C-alpha cells in the first residue's frame, strides 16, 4: 500500500507542476474478426482480448461479449480507483468487490424495433468493502470520491464524441 501511495503522490506532483500537460493519446485497441463473430482486440505490449457473441445471434459463445467487457471495465476501474484512493488515504481494505450490472434491449442491436437504443438502458455498480481502520462514513466518502474519478465510469456516464472514419478496399 505504501508503494501505491507514493507512486500516486509522485505522479500527482509531476502533473501538478505542468499545468499545460493536457490530454494525451490513449493506447489504441485494434479489433480483427477471427471467425464468425469471434473478434480479437489487440493493444500495446502484446495484450489481447477475445470476444464472441452468444449462439442465439450467430456466435459461438466461446468468449465474453463486448457488452460484458464494458461491465468488466466499469467494475475493475471502479475497484482500482477505490484501491488507489484507499492507499492514498492509508486505509487498508480488508475486502473490496465491485459488481457492474446493466440491462439491454437486444432489439436495438438487431434493429427489431423503432427507437430502441442498442446500448444498455441502465447500469448499476454494487460496491462491497470493509476496513478495520475506517468507519462507514469514511468508506462511503472513499467510494464516492473514487467513483467521481474513475476514467471508465466517467466515460460511461458522459457522452464522448466519437468520430467515424471509414476506409474501404
C-alpha positions as CSV (number, residue, x, y, z in Angstrom):
1,X,0.0,0.0,0.0
2,X,2.9,2.4,0.7
3,X,4.3,1.9,-2.7
4,X,1.0,2.6,-4.4
5,X,0.5,5.8,-2.2
6,X,4.0,7.1,-3.0
7,X,3.5,6.4,-6.7
8,X,0.2,8.3,-6.8
9,X,1.7,11.3,-4.9
10,X,4.7,11.4,-7.2
11,X,2.7,11.3,-10.4
12,X,0.2,13.9,-9.0
13,X,3.1,16.2,-8.1
14,X,4.6,15.8,-11.5
15,X,1.3,16.5,-13.2
16,X,0.5,19.5,-11.0
17,X,3.8,21.1,-11.9
18,X,2.8,21.0,-15.6
19,X,-0.4,23.0,-15.9
20,X,-0.2,22.7,-19.7
21,X,0.1,18.8,-19.7
22,X,-3.4,18.3,-21.1
23,X,-4.8,15.2,-22.6
24,X,-2.6,12.6,-24.1
25,X,-3.5,9.8,-26.6
26,X,-4.5,6.5,-25.0
27,X,-3.3,3.2,-26.4
28,X,-5.5,2.2,-29.4
29,X,-7.3,-1.1,-29.4
30,X,-7.4,-2.8,-32.8
31,X,-10.2,-5.4,-33.3
32,X,-10.0,-8.0,-36.0
33,X,-12.7,-10.6,-36.8
34,X,-11.2,-14.1,-36.5
35,X,-14.0,-16.5,-37.2
36,X,-17.8,-15.9,-37.4
37,X,-18.5,-13.3,-34.7
38,X,-15.3,-14.1,-32.7
39,X,-13.2,-11.0,-32.5
40,X,-9.7,-10.4,-31.2
41,X,-8.9,-6.9,-29.9
42,X,-5.2,-6.2,-29.5
43,X,-3.4,-3.3,-27.8
44,X,0.2,-2.3,-27.0
45,X,2.6,-4.6,-25.2
46,X,1.1,-7.7,-26.8
47,X,-2.2,-7.5,-24.9
48,X,-5.2,-9.1,-26.4
49,X,-8.9,-9.7,-25.5
50,X,-11.2,-12.1,-27.4
51,X,-14.9,-11.5,-27.7
52,X,-17.7,-13.6,-29.1
53,X,-21.5,-13.4,-29.3
54,X,-23.9,-15.9,-27.9
55,X,-25.3,-18.7,-30.2
56,X,-28.8,-17.2,-30.5
57,X,-27.4,-14.4,-32.6
58,X,-24.9,-16.5,-34.5
59,X,-21.9,-16.5,-32.3
60,X,-20.1,-19.4,-30.7
61,X,-20.4,-18.2,-27.1
62,X,-16.8,-19.1,-26.5
63,X,-15.7,-15.7,-25.1
64,X,-17.3,-12.8,-23.3
65,X,-19.4,-10.3,-25.3
66,X,-18.2,-6.8,-26.0
67,X,-21.0,-5.6,-23.7
68,X,-19.7,-7.8,-20.8
69,X,-16.3,-6.2,-21.4
70,X,-17.8,-2.8,-20.8
71,X,-19.2,-4.0,-17.5
72,X,-15.9,-5.7,-16.6
73,X,-14.0,-2.4,-17.4
74,X,-16.5,-0.4,-15.3
75,X,-16.2,-2.7,-12.3
76,X,-12.5,-3.2,-12.5
77,X,-11.8,0.5,-13.0
78,X,-14.0,1.3,-10.0
79,X,-12.3,-1.2,-7.9
80,X,-8.8,0.0,-9.0
81,X,-9.7,3.7,-8.3
82,X,-11.2,2.8,-4.9
83,X,-8.0,0.8,-4.0
84,X,-5.8,3.7,-5.2
85,X,-7.7,6.2,-3.1
86,X,-7.6,3.9,-0.1
87,X,-3.9,3.5,-0.4
88,X,-3.5,7.3,-0.7
89,X,-5.6,7.8,2.5
90,X,-3.7,4.9,4.2
91,X,-6.9,2.9,4.7
92,X,-6.0,-0.8,4.4
93,X,-9.0,-2.5,2.9
94,X,-9.8,-6.0,4.1
95,X,-12.5,-6.5,1.4
96,X,-13.2,-4.9,-1.9
97,X,-15.6,-6.2,-4.5
98,X,-17.3,-4.3,-7.3
99,X,-20.1,-5.7,-9.4
100,X,-21.3,-3.9,-12.6
101,X,-24.8,-4.8,-13.8
102,X,-26.7,-3.4,-16.8
103,X,-29.9,-4.0,-18.7
104,X,-30.0,-4.0,-22.5
105,X,-32.8,-4.5,-25.0
106,X,-31.4,-6.8,-27.7
107,X,-34.0,-5.4,-30.2
108,X,-31.8,-2.3,-30.5
109,X,-28.7,-4.2,-31.7
110,X,-30.8,-6.3,-34.1
111,X,-32.9,-3.5,-35.5
112,X,-36.1,-5.3,-34.3
113,X,-37.9,-2.2,-33.1
114,X,-38.2,1.5,-33.7
115,X,-36.5,4.0,-31.3
116,X,-34.8,1.3,-29.2
117,X,-31.2,2.1,-28.2
118,X,-28.7,-0.7,-28.9
119,X,-26.8,0.0,-25.7
120,X,-27.7,-0.5,-22.1
121,X,-30.7,1.3,-20.8
122,X,-29.3,1.4,-17.3
123,X,-26.3,0.3,-15.2
124,X,-25.7,-0.3,-11.6
125,X,-22.4,-0.5,-9.6
126,X,-22.5,-2.5,-6.4
127,X,-19.6,-1.9,-4.1
128,X,-18.8,-4.1,-1.1
129,X,-15.9,-3.1,1.0
130,X,-14.6,-3.3,4.5
131,X,-11.7,-1.8,6.5
132,X,-10.8,-2.2,10.2
133,X,-9.3,1.3,10.3
134,X,-12.3,3.2,8.8
135,X,-15.9,3.7,9.7
136,X,-18.9,3.6,7.4
137,X,-18.8,7.4,6.6
138,X,-15.2,7.2,5.7
139,X,-15.7,4.2,3.4
140,X,-18.7,5.9,1.7
141,X,-16.7,9.1,1.1
142,X,-13.8,7.0,-0.2
143,X,-16.1,5.2,-2.7
144,X,-17.9,8.4,-3.8
145,X,-14.5,10.2,-4.4
146,X,-13.2,7.2,-6.4
147,X,-16.5,6.9,-8.3
148,X,-16.2,10.6,-9.4
149,X,-12.6,10.0,-10.5
150,X,-12.9,6.6,-12.3
151,X,-12.0,7.1,-16.0
152,X,-14.2,4.3,-17.3
153,X,-17.1,5.4,-15.0
154,X,-16.8,8.9,-16.4
155,X,-16.6,7.7,-20.0
156,X,-19.7,5.5,-19.5
157,X,-21.7,8.3,-17.8
158,X,-20.7,11.2,-20.1
159,X,-21.4,11.3,-23.8
160,X,-18.0,11.1,-25.5
161,X,-17.8,12.4,-29.1
162,X,-16.8,9.5,-31.3
163,X,-15.7,10.3,-34.9
164,X,-16.2,7.6,-37.5
165,X,-13.5,7.2,-40.2
166,X,-14.2,4.5,-42.9
167,X,-11.6,3.1,-45.3
168,X,-12.7,0.5,-47.9
169,X,-10.7,-1.8,-50.2
